[in-house]
Amino acid sequence: MGDFRSIFPFRRRATLAAVAALAAGAVVSAPIDAQTPAPAAAEMRRDSTDGDRIFEPTKLHRIHVSISPAEWAILQTSSASGGLVRGGSEYSQTDGRVIHVGSGFGGVFPWVRADMRVDGGDEFKDVGIRYKGNLSFRSTSAAVPLFANFKLKIDQHGTKGSWDGEKTFNLHAGVVDTSKMREAIAYTAFRAAGVPSPRTAYVELFVTMPGLYQDTPAGLFSIIEDINKNFLEDVLPPGTGLIMKPEGLRGGIQSYGDTWASYAQTLRPDRDATPHEQQRVIEFAKLISQPDVALFRNNIGKYLDVEEFLRFIAVNAIILNTDSYLGGSHNFYLYLDPSDDKFRFIPWDQDLALGARGGNGIDVMTPYRGDQPLIYWLLDDPAVMARYREILKELSKTVFTQDLLTFVDGLGRVGTNRDLSPRAFLAGRISYLQQLVTSWDAK
C-alpha cells in the first residue's frame, strides 16, 4: 500500500484556530471593497487565488439581479423532472434557449438572461441564471419563487469579465438546511482535514422584475464555490484531469463491464474522456469489484489516493452525512488527477450533513451503508484501519474541537432569518469522537 505519511498539496487547507478567530470577529454586513482581510483570513490560504475577496465563510455580500418579465416567465417553467437528456447535461432548443437537466431527478432548468450588480460595485449585463437542485427544488413552492437555489453564470450568454476571477456561483437558499450553516461547517471541516473542498460565504439576494418585484429581498443565501476548471487549477494543479459527478450509483464505484459508455452514463464526466482516462476508470472499478483481497490490497494504492479518501470518509462519518458516498449513491466529485494518475474524492451537497437524516446505521468505525466494497475492503486491511484510526485521533485534536464550535457561533452572527443552529448536534459529535479515541488509549 505504501507509506501513508504525506504532505497535503491542497491549497486553502484551513487551520481551525484561524477560522475560529475570523468567525469570532464576524462582520454582519459590509461590501467586500470596504474590508481589509484580517490576518486570520489570510492564514486560511497559502497563495492569492481567484475568489479570495469573495469566499470567506463569515463574509456577507449583496447581489442585485434584474430580470425582464419575458425571461422571468421562462424561468418559471422550470420543473423537478421531465428532462429529455441525461441528467447533468444541457441541450439547446430550436430557439437557442439552453436547458439544463438536473443530475438527480432530471429536473428541467432553462437558463435565462438577467443583469447583475455585486456589492454596489461590479455590474454585469446579460448573465445567465437558472434554478438548481434535486430535493431542494422539489421542496420549493411556486408561490414563493425567490426561496429556491439558483445558479449564476456570468459568461453563459457571452458576457465578458468576472467577479474577482470567478464566473460561476451556486446560491443556496436553505430550502433543506434552514439553519443555512451546514455547508459552511462541513466544507470548512473538510478543508481543515486536508480534503479538497469548495469555499463558502453568504449573500443577501435582491430581485427586480418589473410589475412584480422592485429590489425585493429574496433572503440570505450561502454562496458555494463551483467545482470547475478554476477550482481544479488552484486546488489540484495542473487541474487538467477528468472530473466526474456520479449520480445513481448503487454501492459506490463498482464495475460496469468493459465498455466506457456503461460508465459514462452514471459517472457523468464533464468532457469526453481520453482513451487512457477511460481505461483507468474501468481498471479502478474492476479492482474494487473483483473478489481477490490480496490483489485489491496490493494495487488499490496505484489507483486511489488512499490517505485523502480516508480523510474524506472520516469527515463524512463524523458529521454524519449519510446523503454522500457513505450511502454509495451521489453528492461527490471523482477526479482523475494527471499529476499522479490517481483518483481523488471531492465532497458536494452538504445541506443534509450534521444529522439531518439521522444515522441510518452508519458509525464512524463502519462508515458505509449496504454494499460498499471500496470502503469495506479498505478498512478490512489492518494497516489501513490502523491509519484510519490515526486520522480520527488527529482530527479529534485539530478539527473537531472547541475552535469549530467557535466558528459555528461566528456563522450564526452573519445575516438574519435562520432556523435552529446545528451547534448542539455538532457538539455531541465532537464529544462522541473524543470519547471514542480516548477509549482506544485506555485499552
Order of alpha helices (4+ residues) and beta strands (2+ residues): alpha-alpha-beta-alpha-beta-beta-beta-beta-beta-alpha-beta-beta-alpha-beta-beta-alpha-beta-alpha-alpha-alpha-alpha-beta-beta-alpha-alpha-alpha-alpha
